Amino acid sequence: MASKLRYLLARAFVYLVLALGAVIMAFPFYWMVATSVKSPQEAQQAEPIWVPQRMKPANWQAAMRLGAEGGSRWWGGFWPGRTVVFTIAVRGEGPRPLSLIHI
């Protein structure tokens, strides 16, 4: 009887740890979807809002429209295999006070 109880407690502990890990792993996806339907005021507040009060699915339509302007509704101009050039301006002293770095 004691070994069966120990087995059940161990199994319950394993499931509890797995469930906690699943919640921790799923939380960023929840936060991403919840933030995508928040109003700009809700999304930029210092205190986190766990459940959006005013859902704005129009944000998704705006993202699709901006993506289509970039060449692809889904990738927005950043599809796989595309080369993207970034320019960084570095201000310094000496004969070349401004230098550009292309990445």
Sequence and secondary structure as in RCSB ss.txt:
>XXXX:A:sequence
MASKLRYLLARAFVYLVLALGAVIMAFPFYWMVATSVKSPQEAQQAEPIWVPQRMKPANWQAAMRLGAEGGSRWW
GGFWPGRTVVFTIAVRGEGPRPLSLIHI
>XXXX:A:secstr
 HHHHHHHHHHHHHHHHHHHHHHHHHHHHHHHHHHHTS HHHHT SS  SS SS  THHHHHHHHHHHHTT TTT
TT  TT     EEEEE SSS SEEEEE 
